[in-house]
Amino acid sequence: MDQSALRKLLEEIREGKISPDEALTRLRHLPFEDLGFAKIDHHRLLRVGMPEVIYCAGKAPEQVAEIFSRMAERGINVLATRADATKFQAVKARVPRAEFYPISGCIVLRTNVEKRGRGLIAVVCAGTSDLPVAEEAAVTADLMGNEVEQVCDVGVAGLHRLLAQRDLLSRARVLIVCAGMEGALPSVVAGLVAAPVICVPTSVGYGASFGGLAALLGMLNSCSPNTAVVNIDNGFGAGYLASVINQV
């Protein structure tokens, strides 16, 4: 929205022609910022409560940096996923306050992280190899205003490691469980808690795991009814969904 259009909208509010709620509805449906190679939806925060997220895979470092800096100018939190060190350096040159999580490849700008979640989100991963996906989920949920704790390397090959975390698991209002191989961990966790469990299959495992397909099918066939499954390696989607549940 350009300045003249915004002034006109404010005048209509002052003159009583439209209500503030009607003005907000108009803002929710305004156009995007067209950069040619990307169209930034600056009003997604108004519509759904979370700004647009930058998926970095396949984008040039300069493109990521341009999108990131344009969003940062709006004074909002910014999240970019699946980045590498080269893309982060391009962003850092434009937005010095940006942070990088090298394990997951997330780039984050924290402008105002207000805690809005009603409880704890626990992010659990079966093995250290699942950490990139688990961290992506944790960073997403944290940036969306939730208390987040991670539990790492508690796969079913050593259940005593998981059972040692019973207190934390029972405190969580939502759980995200990431696992590759046969994908058994979410079913075990879900059998220990009353909270919803979001299952994240990862592309970790030997040949017959088929890049996470075996874990995906195992989780879809879970006998635990308090589970739901996101796509393979979709830590972002799990963190986002967990936040929506936790803020209801």
Legacy VTK file of the C-alpha trace (Angstrom):
# vtk DataFile Version 3.0
C-alpha trace
ASCII
DATASET POLYDATA
POINTS 248 float
0.000 0.000 0.000
1.523 3.354 -0.989
1.405 6.411 1.297
-1.455 8.161 -0.541
-3.667 5.083 -0.299
-2.821 4.718 3.375
-3.672 8.403 4.040
-7.003 7.943 2.271
-7.775 4.905 4.414
-6.922 6.817 7.615
-9.145 9.720 6.512
-12.049 7.345 5.954
-11.591 5.998 9.480
-11.446 9.498 11.006
-14.543 10.594 9.068
-16.440 7.543 10.228
-16.918 6.178 6.712
-15.406 2.835 7.683
-14.666 1.183 11.020
-11.169 0.168 12.151
-12.213 -3.469 11.694
-13.244 -2.779 8.087
-9.908 -1.043 7.484
-8.060 -4.060 8.868
-10.022 -6.328 6.537
-8.926 -4.200 3.581
-5.297 -4.360 4.699
-5.457 -8.144 4.915
-6.234 -8.416 1.211
-3.808 -5.839 -0.175
-1.360 -6.696 -2.964
2.185 -7.924 -2.616
5.543 -6.262 -3.281
6.727 -7.316 -6.735
10.519 -7.690 -7.042
10.309 -9.326 -10.443
11.873 -12.601 -9.332
9.660 -12.749 -6.210
6.370 -11.351 -4.958
6.539 -10.708 -1.216
3.273 -11.118 0.662
3.803 -8.483 3.365
0.262 -8.844 4.690
0.424 -12.541 5.515
1.135 -11.615 9.139
-2.238 -9.844 9.317
-4.093 -12.734 7.693
-2.597 -15.772 9.384
-0.446 -14.493 12.266
2.995 -15.365 10.823
4.965 -13.491 8.139
5.876 -15.181 4.891
8.832 -17.552 5.277
11.679 -17.583 2.744
12.501 -21.030 1.322
16.130 -20.599 0.247
16.753 -23.789 -1.718
17.063 -22.979 -5.410
17.398 -19.229 -4.821
20.590 -17.276 -5.481
22.266 -15.650 -2.445
21.460 -12.201 -3.834
17.780 -13.117 -4.201
17.581 -14.403 -0.629
19.304 -11.274 0.672
16.989 -8.957 -1.263
13.820 -10.672 -0.048
15.118 -10.884 3.519
16.122 -7.215 3.677
12.812 -6.023 2.199
10.954 -7.972 4.860
13.285 -6.715 7.596
12.441 -3.127 6.615
8.882 -3.783 7.809
10.058 -4.263 11.391
8.857 -7.863 11.626
10.418 -11.186 12.532
11.924 -12.884 9.475
12.636 -16.582 8.939
14.500 -18.153 6.035
14.871 -21.936 5.818
17.214 -24.325 3.974
20.006 -21.747 3.619
23.760 -22.278 3.608
26.690 -20.171 4.829
27.013 -18.351 1.488
23.385 -17.243 1.548
23.684 -16.217 5.176
26.710 -14.023 4.420
24.730 -12.298 1.665
21.884 -11.660 4.131
24.262 -10.574 6.912
25.766 -7.931 4.636
22.300 -6.367 4.258
20.824 -7.173 7.693
23.638 -7.282 10.295
21.318 -8.477 13.101
20.414 -11.680 11.271
21.341 -14.944 13.011
22.317 -18.264 11.424
21.646 -21.807 12.612
24.125 -23.888 10.598
22.733 -27.288 11.615
19.281 -26.610 10.155
20.206 -23.831 7.718
17.771 -21.328 9.252
18.398 -17.577 9.068
16.442 -15.574 11.634
15.800 -11.928 12.414
14.191 -11.479 15.832
12.495 -8.116 16.059
9.732 -8.819 18.548
9.242 -12.339 19.864
6.260 -12.100 22.185
5.495 -15.323 24.036
1.969 -16.245 22.975
2.000 -20.009 23.390
-0.086 -21.453 26.207
2.407 -24.157 27.114
5.624 -25.950 26.257
6.427 -27.391 22.831
8.844 -30.327 23.094
10.886 -31.186 20.011
12.164 -34.749 20.226
14.516 -36.445 17.781
15.465 -40.093 17.525
19.120 -39.628 16.580
21.739 -36.942 16.104
21.306 -37.335 12.344
17.741 -36.025 12.728
18.936 -32.777 14.314
18.728 -30.590 11.163
14.997 -31.255 10.870
14.407 -31.020 14.622
16.235 -27.703 14.863
14.216 -26.279 11.962
11.051 -27.175 13.891
12.368 -25.707 17.126
13.523 -22.436 15.531
10.164 -22.017 13.789
8.138 -22.629 16.951
10.385 -20.340 18.995
10.124 -17.474 16.501
6.331 -17.833 16.562
6.329 -17.055 20.273
6.435 -20.395 22.053
8.470 -21.898 24.866
10.463 -24.693 23.214
12.722 -27.427 24.582
14.655 -29.982 22.549
15.325 -33.603 23.470
17.982 -35.226 21.306
19.119 -38.793 20.580
16.386 -40.777 22.362
15.534 -43.317 19.663
13.907 -46.698 20.248
17.240 -48.554 20.103
17.724 -47.379 23.698
14.326 -46.711 25.277
15.866 -45.940 28.685
17.109 -42.663 27.176
13.540 -41.666 26.301
12.051 -42.782 29.611
14.564 -40.573 31.419
12.740 -37.614 29.826
9.253 -38.551 31.098
8.863 -35.385 33.191
9.607 -33.099 30.238
7.375 -35.089 27.894
4.468 -34.930 30.327
4.817 -31.145 30.704
4.564 -30.468 26.968
1.293 -29.190 25.547
2.379 -30.232 22.025
5.189 -32.572 20.958
7.100 -32.780 17.691
8.892 -36.083 17.148
11.435 -36.478 14.335
12.713 -39.895 13.284
14.149 -41.672 10.283
14.930 -45.370 9.751
11.671 -47.233 10.565
10.078 -44.150 12.175
8.951 -45.903 15.365
9.700 -43.192 17.943
6.528 -41.054 17.547
4.268 -44.024 18.323
6.220 -44.739 21.503
6.147 -41.096 22.604
2.435 -40.800 21.818
1.752 -43.808 24.017
3.304 -41.988 26.984
1.494 -38.628 26.773
-2.006 -37.195 26.440
-0.901 -34.257 24.252
-0.977 -34.151 20.441
2.147 -35.531 18.766
3.252 -34.199 15.379
5.318 -36.840 13.587
8.129 -35.796 11.252
9.687 -38.542 9.107
13.265 -37.759 8.146
15.262 -38.940 5.150
17.772 -40.652 7.439
18.461 -44.357 7.033
19.938 -47.066 4.864
18.724 -48.081 1.412
15.394 -49.682 2.310
14.328 -46.525 4.153
13.800 -45.057 0.664
14.745 -41.511 1.634
12.247 -41.312 4.490
9.357 -43.122 2.817
9.588 -46.079 5.220
9.400 -43.720 8.213
6.516 -41.802 6.612
4.475 -44.964 6.060
5.264 -46.213 9.553
4.054 -42.975 11.110
0.909 -42.882 8.978
0.134 -46.395 10.237
0.754 -45.579 13.890
-1.541 -47.306 16.388
-1.386 -44.208 18.613
-4.466 -42.064 17.898
-3.020 -38.763 19.170
-0.637 -38.404 16.214
-0.595 -36.478 12.943
2.082 -36.616 10.257
3.761 -33.924 8.152
5.890 -34.478 5.060
9.389 -35.940 5.004
11.974 -33.538 6.528
9.303 -30.855 7.023
10.528 -29.438 10.315
9.180 -26.004 9.415
5.675 -27.339 8.851
5.766 -29.235 12.143
6.964 -26.197 14.082
4.301 -24.004 12.491
1.475 -26.474 13.178
2.637 -27.012 16.757
2.552 -23.249 17.302
-0.977 -22.948 15.927
-2.136 -25.734 18.271
-0.294 -24.228 21.251
-1.870 -20.802 20.722
-5.470 -22.011 20.434
LINES 1 249
248 0 1 2 3 4 5 6 7 8 9 10 11 12 13 14 15 16 17 18 19 20 21 22 23 24 25 26 27 28 29 30 31 32 33 34 35 36 37 38 39 40 41 42 43 44 45 46 47 48 49 50 51 52 53 54 55 56 57 58 59 60 61 62 63 64 65 66 67 68 69 70 71 72 73 74 75 76 77 78 79 80 81 82 83 84 85 86 87 88 89 90 91 92 93 94 95 96 97 98 99 100 101 102 103 104 105 106 107 108 109 110 111 112 113 114 115 116 117 118 119 120 121 122 123 124 125 126 127 128 129 130 131 132 133 134 135 136 137 138 139 140 141 142 143 144 145 146 147 148 149 150 151 152 153 154 155 156 157 158 159 160 161 162 163 164 165 166 167 168 169 170 171 172 173 174 175 176 177 178 179 180 181 182 183 184 185 186 187 188 189 190 191 192 193 194 195 196 197 198 199 200 201 202 203 204 205 206 207 208 209 210 211 212 213 214 215 216 217 218 219 220 221 222 223 224 225 226 227 228 229 230 231 232 233 234 235 236 237 238 239 240 241 242 243 244 245 246 247
